[in-house]
Amino acid sequence: MSDHISGPRALAEPIADITDLFAFPSPETPGALVLVVNTLPFAPPDGRLSDGLIYRFRLRRLTRSDGPPGSAPFDVDTEELVFDCVFSDQEPEAGPQSGFCRTPAGDEVTFGVGDPEGGKGAGIRVFAGPRWDPFILDAPAALKTVATGKLAFTDPSAIFLDGKNVLSIVVELDCAQFLGRQDGLVGVVAETLTRGRLNVRIERTGRPEIKNLVLGPKQFDPVNRDLEIRDIYNMEDGFHLAGGYLGAYRARLNANLAFWDGLDGTVDWPVNDDGDHPLTALVLADHLAVDIGKPYQEHGSFLEIERAALAGQQHTTCGGRALNDDAMDTFFTLLVNAGTGPVIRDGVDHCSRPASRVFPYLSPANPSPPQPPEHV
């Protein structure tokens, strides 16, 4: 879950499947921002990243919006920073795999895949290789909740197939050098694209569980009940949605967000006169919001910037998403009771191999990971 297997194309081409995106101020290096994208669910401990893909981070400045209630809480700058990571031959017989990250200035920083020291230069530090999946969710219970219409979480619970691996890319960048400042809001999106003369976006990710738990369920949507919408959504620009399917996205979100809101028997998010759910515009603005001037914080920062904006208040944390955040409890609580009731816990509070506070942050890969079910 999270963003694992987020559509038929991700299932067909798992090497391009983004499982998670994280963005947080570095706990190790003052003035640096850490970007992490994890890919390939159930990666082998000796897995290699694709030589046919571009693994891309995109950053844009955000400012608080003065739009009417129900609109997206932030305005997105038109200029952006792009960090592209690409890799050498994927086949093991080609020898040790290497890669390079191209900065917005055009500099290329090389590194060996799996080297925990990574590569460093031109204002960035980069790591890539297999790592323990920092997955904090009882995924079967979340799916059972959607299927039955009743909260199915138990306490305690367990992480689905705990010990599985992913292929990770970590980019730590100097904020002053690339952003020209050391404070303020930044939006972050991760993408996988085809590599070559024509770059086609395969998948993009901002916040966790938007596609699988909020866009994925079809049965509540009175307009597009037969439409598998996630692959279409994955091809969109995370900072600027095209108009063609916007109505379909809104209909799906209005229906599914109302489903989540009703799970506790109360309506904490009343729709407006047009039938739009108050969170629909926020969900469609699908990028992590990070304040690069706030200190690193593991708990209580995920969605804090967005929740403060919705309440007309100033945020107090760095926002974003840290590797050890129990993000899903925060997410479920926002959807179900708008944060005005008890925490909606899925019974899993932390990763079994927590991330560290030193580069490259993620725990080493499991040498004997569990095998995925045949239907995954």
SVG drawing of the C-alpha trace seen along z (x, -y; Angstrom):
<svg xmlns="http://www.w3.org/2000/svg" viewBox="-26 -36 58 53">
<polyline fill="none" stroke="black" stroke-width="0.4" points="0.0,0.0 1.1,-3.6 1.9,-3.9 2.8,-0.3 1.1,1.2 -0.9,-1.9 -2.6,-0.8 -2.5,1.8 0.6,0.4 2.5,0.4 1.5,4.1 2.7,4.8 5.9,2.8 6.9,3.0 10.5,1.7 8.8,-1.7 6.4,-1.5 7.0,-4.2 6.2,-2.9 6.8,-6.0 8.1,-9.6 9.6,-11.3 10.9,-14.9 12.3,-16.4 15.0,-18.8 18.2,-16.9 18.7,-15.8 22.4,-15.5 23.3,-18.5 21.9,-22.0 20.4,-23.8 19.9,-20.6 16.7,-19.0 16.5,-15.3 14.4,-13.7 13.8,-10.0 11.9,-7.9 11.4,-4.2 10.6,-2.0 10.0,1.7 7.8,3.4 9.4,6.7 12.8,5.8 15.5,8.5 18.4,7.7 20.7,7.5 18.2,5.5 19.4,3.1 17.7,-0.1 16.4,-0.3 18.7,-1.7 15.6,-2.4 14.1,-5.0 14.7,-8.5 14.0,-8.8 13.1,-12.4 12.5,-14.8 10.7,-18.0 10.5,-21.0 8.5,-24.2 8.0,-27.0 4.7,-27.3 2.9,-30.3 -0.3,-30.4 -3.3,-31.0 -6.0,-33.6 -8.5,-31.5 -12.1,-30.9 -12.9,-28.0 -12.5,-24.6 -9.7,-25.7 -6.2,-24.4 -4.4,-26.0 -1.2,-26.9 -0.2,-28.6 2.5,-26.9 5.3,-28.8 5.8,-28.2 9.6,-27.8 10.9,-24.5 14.0,-22.5 14.6,-19.1 17.0,-16.4 17.3,-13.4 18.9,-10.1 19.8,-7.6 21.7,-4.3 24.1,-2.0 23.3,1.4 20.7,3.2 22.0,6.7 24.2,8.3 26.7,9.6 27.5,5.9 29.4,5.6 28.7,3.2 26.0,0.7 26.6,-3.0 24.5,-6.1 24.6,-9.8 22.3,-12.6 22.0,-15.7 21.3,-18.9 19.3,-21.8 22.6,-23.5 23.5,-20.6 26.2,-19.2 26.4,-15.4 27.3,-13.6 28.3,-10.0 27.9,-7.2 28.0,-3.4 24.7,-1.6 24.7,-0.2 27.6,-2.3 26.3,-3.7 28.7,-6.7 27.0,-7.6 28.4,-10.4 28.9,-14.0 29.5,-17.2 27.9,-20.3 25.7,-20.9 24.2,-17.4 24.8,-14.0 23.2,-10.9 22.6,-7.3 20.9,-4.5 20.4,-0.8 18.2,1.8 16.9,0.8 14.4,2.2 10.9,0.9 10.0,-1.7 6.3,-0.6 4.0,-1.5 0.5,-0.3 -1.8,2.7 -2.7,2.8 -5.2,5.7 -7.2,4.0 -7.3,0.8 -8.6,2.7 -11.1,4.5 -12.3,1.2 -13.1,0.1 -14.7,3.4 -17.0,3.6 -17.7,0.0 -16.5,0.4 -13.2,-0.5 -11.4,2.9 -8.2,1.9 -7.2,3.8 -4.7,2.9 -2.1,4.2 -1.7,5.2 1.2,6.0 2.9,4.6 1.9,6.5 4.8,8.9 7.2,7.0 10.8,7.2 10.3,6.6 12.8,4.4 12.6,1.5 15.0,-0.2 15.8,-3.6 17.2,-6.8 18.2,-9.5 19.2,-13.0 20.3,-15.5 20.6,-19.1 21.9,-22.4 18.9,-24.7 20.8,-28.0 22.5,-26.9 19.5,-25.6 16.6,-27.5 18.5,-30.7 17.1,-30.7 16.9,-28.7 13.3,-29.1 9.8,-29.0 7.6,-26.4 8.6,-23.9 6.4,-21.4 7.9,-18.0 6.9,-15.4 8.7,-12.2 8.3,-10.6 9.5,-7.7 9.8,-8.4 11.0,-6.5 14.6,-7.3 15.5,-8.3 14.5,-10.9 10.9,-10.8 10.3,-10.9 6.9,-9.5 5.8,-9.8 4.9,-6.4 4.2,-7.2 4.3,-10.2 3.8,-10.5 3.2,-13.2 1.3,-12.2 0.8,-8.6 -2.3,-6.5 -3.9,-9.1 -4.2,-6.6 -4.9,-3.3 -7.3,-4.3 -8.8,-7.6 -8.8,-7.3 -8.8,-3.6 -12.2,-2.4 -14.8,-2.5 -18.0,-1.4 -18.9,-4.8 -18.5,-6.8 -21.9,-7.5 -20.3,-9.0 -17.3,-6.8 -18.0,-3.5 -16.3,-1.4 -13.3,-3.6 -9.8,-2.5 -8.6,-6.0 -5.2,-5.5 -3.1,-5.0 -4.5,-8.1 -3.8,-10.1 -0.3,-8.8 0.5,-10.3 -0.6,-13.8 1.7,-16.6 1.6,-16.6 1.8,-20.4 -0.7,-21.1 -3.5,-18.8 -4.8,-18.9 -8.5,-19.6 -9.4,-16.4 -10.0,-14.1 -10.4,-16.7 -14.2,-16.2 -13.6,-12.4 -11.0,-13.0 -13.4,-15.3 -16.3,-12.9 -14.2,-10.0 -12.7,-12.1 -16.0,-13.6 -17.5,-10.2 -14.6,-8.4 -13.7,-11.2 -17.4,-11.2 -17.1,-7.4 -14.1,-7.9 -15.8,-10.7 -18.8,-8.6 -17.0,-5.7 -17.5,-7.1 -21.2,-7.8 -20.8,-11.6 -20.2,-14.1 -17.2,-16.2 -16.6,-17.4 -19.9,-18.7 -19.8,-19.3 -20.5,-22.6 -23.4,-23.6 -21.7,-22.1 -21.3,-18.8 -17.5,-19.2 -15.8,-17.7 -13.7,-20.3 -10.6,-18.1 -10.9,-17.5 -8.9,-20.5 -6.2,-19.7 -5.9,-16.1 -5.7,-17.1 -2.8,-19.4 -0.8,-16.1 2.7,-17.1 4.4,-17.1 4.7,-20.5 7.9,-21.1 9.1,-24.2 12.8,-24.1 13.4,-26.7 11.9,-24.5 13.9,-21.8 13.6,-18.1 10.7,-16.5 9.7,-12.9 6.2,-12.9 3.4,-15.4 4.7,-17.1 3.1,-15.1 0.2,-17.1 0.6,-19.8 1.2,-22.5 -1.9,-21.5 -4.1,-21.2 -3.0,-24.6 -3.8,-26.2 -7.2,-24.6 -7.8,-26.1 -6.5,-29.5 -3.6,-29.2 0.2,-29.4 2.0,-26.1 4.6,-25.3 6.6,-22.3 8.6,-21.4 5.8,-19.3 6.8,-17.0 7.1,-13.3 10.0,-11.8 10.9,-8.1 9.8,-7.2 6.5,-9.1 3.4,-7.0 1.8,-9.0 -1.2,-6.7 -2.7,-7.3 -2.6,-11.1 -4.1,-10.5 -6.9,-8.3 -7.8,-10.7 -7.9,-13.6 -10.3,-11.8 -12.6,-10.2 -13.0,-12.9 -11.1,-16.0 -8.8,-15.7 -11.6,-16.6 -12.0,-13.1 -9.9,-10.2 -6.9,-9.2 -7.8,-6.5 -5.1,-4.0 -4.3,-1.1 -2.5,0.7 1.0,0.2 3.0,-2.6 6.5,-2.2 8.7,-0.4 10.4,2.7 13.7,1.3 13.5,-2.5 15.4,-4.9 18.5,-6.6 19.5,-10.2 22.6,-9.9 22.9,-9.5 21.5,-7.5 18.9,-7.3 17.1,-4.1 17.9,-0.7 20.0,1.8 18.1,4.3 16.8,7.5 19.0,10.4 16.1,12.8 12.9,10.8 9.5,12.4 8.1,13.5 5.1,11.7 1.8,13.5 1.2,14.9 -1.6,12.4 0.7,9.4"/>
</svg>
